[in-house]
Amino acid sequence: MPHGGERRAPGPGHDPDAAALERDVDRLLSEHSAELQSIERALRATIRAEFPDAVEQVDFGNKLIAFGRSMKIRGLLFAIIAHKGHVNLQLADGAVLPDPDGLIEGTGKGIRHVKIRSVEAASSPAVVAVIDAQLAARPEG
């Protein structure tokens, strides 16, 4: 997960940190296919809609976008990570989250993921429910 400075998700106005974050996101996503970029942008929009106060950071070393209440280890909640044919929504507490739709995958003791394979899936009710469950699992960070 990312280290270094924190950046709040972009809001209205001309925040220089927001502009820098957008440049970082564009730079990271430029390494991916147009299809993956569309999925990543849609998933990012869904996370930000559910979690408007998120601190967001691009981690170029791990090739991901992280979201949290802070960038401290206990504050991190989500990451978006592109793979060859899909985008993972990484969940900090995925191993213990409710998953009525059976979307959460992986074998990690804590961190698990949901594979997002389309723009439509990125904002589906099932994905929104998983995001909301992760937010509820750590109301403070």
C-alpha positions as CSV (number, residue, x, y, z in Angstrom):
1,M,0.0,0.0,0.0
2,P,1.1,3.6,-0.5
3,H,3.5,5.6,1.6
4,G,4.1,9.3,1.6
5,G,1.9,12.3,1.4
6,E,-1.9,12.2,1.5
7,R,-4.2,13.8,-1.0
8,R,-7.9,14.3,-0.5
9,A,-10.2,13.3,-3.3
10,P,-10.7,16.2,-5.6
11,G,-13.6,18.5,-4.8
12,P,-15.0,21.6,-6.3
13,G,-12.8,24.6,-7.1
14,H,-9.1,24.7,-8.1
15,D,-7.3,22.7,-5.4
16,P,-3.7,22.3,-6.6
17,D,-3.5,18.9,-4.7
18,A,-6.6,17.7,-6.6
19,A,-5.0,18.7,-9.9
20,A,-1.8,16.8,-8.9
21,L,-3.9,13.8,-8.0
22,E,-5.7,13.8,-11.3
23,R,-2.3,14.0,-13.1
24,D,-1.1,11.0,-11.1
25,V,-4.2,9.0,-11.9
26,D,-4.0,9.8,-15.6
27,R,-0.3,8.8,-15.6
28,L,-1.0,5.5,-13.9
29,L,-4.0,4.7,-16.1
30,S,-2.1,5.6,-19.3
31,E,-0.2,2.3,-18.8
32,H,-3.5,0.3,-19.3
33,S,-5.7,-0.5,-22.2
34,A,-8.7,1.8,-22.9
35,E,-11.1,-0.9,-21.7
36,L,-9.3,-1.2,-18.3
37,Q,-9.0,2.6,-18.0
38,S,-12.8,2.9,-18.4
39,I,-13.4,0.2,-15.7
40,E,-10.8,1.9,-13.4
41,R,-12.4,5.3,-13.8
42,A,-15.9,3.9,-13.2
43,L,-14.8,2.0,-10.1
44,R,-13.0,5.1,-8.8
45,A,-16.2,7.2,-9.3
46,T,-18.2,4.5,-7.4
47,I,-15.8,4.5,-4.5
48,R,-15.8,8.3,-4.4
49,A,-19.6,8.5,-4.5
50,E,-19.9,6.1,-1.5
51,F,-16.8,7.6,0.3
52,P,-16.7,11.3,-0.5
53,D,-14.3,12.1,2.3
54,A,-11.7,9.6,1.1
55,V,-8.0,10.3,1.1
56,E,-6.8,9.1,-2.2
57,Q,-3.2,8.4,-3.4
58,V,-1.6,6.9,-6.5
59,D,1.1,4.3,-5.6
60,F,3.3,4.0,-8.7
61,G,5.5,1.4,-7.1
62,N,2.6,-1.0,-6.5
63,K,0.6,0.3,-9.6
64,L,-2.5,1.1,-7.6
65,I,-4.9,3.8,-6.4
66,A,-5.5,3.6,-2.7
67,F,-8.4,5.1,-0.7
68,G,-8.8,5.4,3.0
69,R,-9.6,7.6,6.0
70,S,-5.8,8.2,6.0
71,M,-2.8,6.6,4.3
72,K,-1.8,5.0,7.6
73,I,-2.1,1.2,7.5
74,R,-5.2,1.1,9.7
75,G,-6.8,3.9,7.6
76,L,-6.5,2.2,4.3
77,L,-9.8,0.6,3.0
78,F,-9.6,0.1,-0.8
79,A,-7.3,-0.1,-3.7
80,I,-7.9,-0.3,-7.4
81,I,-5.4,-2.6,-9.2
82,A,-5.5,-3.3,-12.9
83,H,-4.7,-6.8,-14.2
84,K,-4.5,-8.1,-17.8
85,G,-8.2,-8.8,-18.2
86,H,-9.9,-7.2,-15.2
87,V,-9.6,-4.6,-12.4
88,N,-9.4,-5.7,-8.7
89,L,-11.2,-3.8,-6.0
90,Q,-9.0,-4.6,-3.1
91,L,-10.8,-4.7,0.3
92,A,-8.8,-4.2,3.5
93,D,-11.2,-6.4,5.5
94,G,-12.5,-8.6,2.7
95,A,-12.0,-11.8,4.7
96,V,-14.6,-10.8,7.2
97,L,-17.1,-8.7,5.2
98,P,-20.6,-9.9,4.4
99,D,-20.8,-11.1,0.9
100,P,-24.3,-12.2,0.0
101,D,-23.6,-12.0,-3.7
102,G,-20.4,-14.1,-3.5
103,L,-18.2,-11.5,-5.2
104,I,-15.3,-11.4,-2.7
105,E,-12.4,-13.6,-3.8
106,G,-9.0,-14.5,-2.4
107,T,-7.4,-16.4,0.5
108,G,-5.7,-13.6,2.4
109,K,-6.1,-13.5,6.2
110,G,-7.5,-10.0,5.9
111,I,-7.2,-8.4,2.4
112,R,-9.4,-9.9,-0.4
113,H,-10.7,-8.6,-3.7
114,V,-13.6,-8.3,-6.1
115,K,-12.8,-8.7,-9.8
116,I,-14.5,-6.0,-11.9
117,R,-14.8,-7.0,-15.6
118,S,-17.0,-4.2,-17.0
119,V,-17.9,-0.6,-16.5
120,E,-21.4,-1.7,-15.6
121,A,-20.1,-4.0,-12.9
122,A,-18.1,-1.2,-11.4
123,S,-21.3,0.6,-10.1
124,S,-23.5,-2.5,-9.7
125,P,-25.6,-2.7,-6.5
126,A,-23.6,-5.7,-5.4
127,V,-20.3,-3.8,-5.7
128,V,-21.8,-0.8,-3.9
129,A,-22.9,-3.1,-1.1
130,V,-19.4,-4.5,-0.7
131,I,-17.9,-1.0,-0.6
132,D,-20.5,0.0,2.0
133,A,-19.7,-3.1,4.0
134,Q,-16.0,-2.2,4.0
135,L,-16.8,1.4,5.1
136,A,-19.0,0.0,7.9
137,A,-16.2,-2.4,9.0
138,R,-13.9,0.5,9.8
139,P,-16.0,3.6,10.7
140,E,-12.8,5.3,12.0
141,G,-9.3,5.1,10.8
